[in-house]
Amino acid sequence: MARFMDRRQFLGAGGLAAAALAIWPWAAASAFPFALSDAEWRKRLGPLAYNVLRRKATEYPFTSPLNKEHRAGTFTCAGCDQRLFSSKTKFDSGTGWPSFWAPLPRAVATSRDFELGYSRTEVHCSRCGGHLGHVFDDGPKPTGKRYCMNGVALAFVPD
């Protein structure tokens, strides 16, 4: 005989599923090679960098000094210093955020982001899991990609 859930069981199962989804991103963050406690991240990063890298916030456009950085060098993760992008792939997208057409090999990872109600591809540091920004399919050749990064999530190391 088939057994059906009553309303209480259905709501309970839905609550458990919602709780699992709510903690999943934070539980997954500990799977990265470079991991710190929340208190250590707060101590290591300033308030804006913490909110972007650890809480997936977005800085205001046209506020990052890295928009005007045109020297030869490497853009690194502001959280863990991993090398992320070569200055050779940087371009002016006109969006107000530092943009690149390709990351360095194995430097970033991506995941799906539905926070605005539609699907976007989130980009994060493959070493510490810090939120960097998003990647879009409207960039220049040769990749056609636009890695639109939060400047506060990056640091610059000149050659």
C-alpha positions in Angstrom: 0.0 0.0 0.0 1.4 3.4 -0.9 2.1 5.8 2.0 1.6 9.5 1.6 3.1 12.3 3.7 0.7 14.3 5.8 1.0 18.1 5.9 3.2 18.1 9.0 5.6 15.6 7.5 5.7 17.5 4.2 6.4 20.8 6.0 9.1 19.2 8.2 10.8 17.6 5.1 10.7 21.0 3.4 12.2 22.7 6.4 15.1 20.2 6.5 15.7 20.6 2.8 15.8 24.4 3.2 18.2 24.2 6.1 20.5 21.9 4.2 20.5 24.3 1.2 21.2 27.3 3.5 24.3 25.8 5.1 25.6 24.0 2.0 27.7 26.9 0.6 29.4 27.5 3.9 30.1 23.8 4.5 31.5 23.5 1.0 33.8 26.4 1.6 35.9 24.3 4.0 36.8 22.0 1.2 39.3 24.5 -0.2 43.0 24.0 0.4 43.4 27.3 2.2 40.8 27.6 5.0 40.4 29.9 7.9 37.8 30.4 10.6 35.3 33.2 10.2 37.1 35.2 12.9 40.5 34.7 11.2 39.0 35.9 7.8 37.6 39.0 9.6 41.0 39.7 11.1 42.8 39.1 7.8 40.5 41.2 5.6 39.0 44.7 5.9 35.2 45.0 6.2 34.6 45.5 2.4 37.0 42.7 1.3 35.4 40.4 3.9 31.9 41.1 2.7 32.9 40.5 -1.0 35.2 37.5 -0.5 33.4 35.7 2.2 29.8 36.9 2.0 29.5 37.3 -1.8 28.8 41.1 -1.8 29.6 43.3 -4.7 31.6 46.5 -4.5 30.2 49.7 -6.2 31.3 50.0 -9.8 34.1 52.5 -10.7 35.4 52.5 -7.1 38.4 50.2 -7.5 41.8 51.6 -8.2 42.6 48.4 -10.0 40.3 49.7 -12.9 43.2 52.0 -13.8 46.0 49.5 -13.2 47.7 49.0 -16.6 51.2 47.9 -15.6 52.6 44.4 -16.4 52.0 42.0 -13.5 49.7 39.6 -11.9 46.4 40.0 -10.1 46.1 37.8 -7.0 43.4 36.8 -4.5 43.2 39.4 -1.7 42.3 36.6 0.6 45.1 34.0 0.1 47.5 35.6 -2.4 46.9 33.0 -5.1 47.8 34.2 -8.6 44.6 34.6 -10.6 45.0 36.7 -13.7 47.8 38.0 -15.9 47.7 41.7 -16.7 48.0 40.6 -20.4 44.3 39.4 -20.2 42.9 42.6 -18.6 40.7 44.8 -20.7 38.4 47.8 -20.2 34.9 46.4 -20.3 33.3 49.8 -19.4 31.4 48.1 -16.6 33.3 49.7 -13.7 34.9 46.5 -12.5 38.3 45.0 -13.4 37.7 42.6 -16.3 39.8 39.9 -17.8 39.3 37.5 -20.8 40.9 34.5 -19.1 42.2 33.4 -15.7 45.5 31.7 -15.1 45.4 27.9 -15.3 43.5 26.3 -12.4 43.4 29.6 -10.6 39.6 30.0 -10.4 36.6 27.7 -10.1 33.0 28.5 -10.9 29.5 27.7 -9.6 25.9 28.6 -10.4 24.5 31.7 -8.7 20.7 32.4 -8.6 20.8 35.3 -6.2 19.3 37.8 -8.7 16.6 35.4 -9.7 18.3 34.1 -12.8 21.3 31.9 -13.5 24.8 33.5 -13.5 28.2 31.9 -13.2 30.0 32.9 -10.0 33.8 32.9 -10.1 35.8 32.1 -6.9 39.4 31.5 -6.0 40.2 27.8 -6.3 42.5 28.0 -3.3 40.4 29.7 -0.6 36.9 29.7 -2.2 36.7 33.5 -2.0 34.0 35.1 -4.1 35.7 37.1 -6.9 32.8 38.1 -9.2 31.1 36.5 -12.3 32.0 35.4 -15.8 29.9 36.4 -18.8 29.9 35.4 -22.5 30.3 39.0 -23.8 34.0 39.4 -23.7 36.6 40.0 -26.4 38.5 37.4 -28.5 40.1 35.0 -28.1 37.9 33.6 -25.4 34.7 35.7 -25.7 34.6 35.7 -21.9 34.4 38.6 -19.5 35.6 37.8 -16.0 34.1 40.7 -14.2 35.9 40.8 -10.8 35.5 42.9 -7.7 38.6 44.9 -7.3 38.6 44.6 -3.5 38.8 40.8 -4.0 42.1 41.3 -5.9 45.6 42.6 -5.2 48.2 43.5 -7.9 51.8 42.4 -8.0 53.8 44.3 -10.6 56.4 42.4 -12.7 
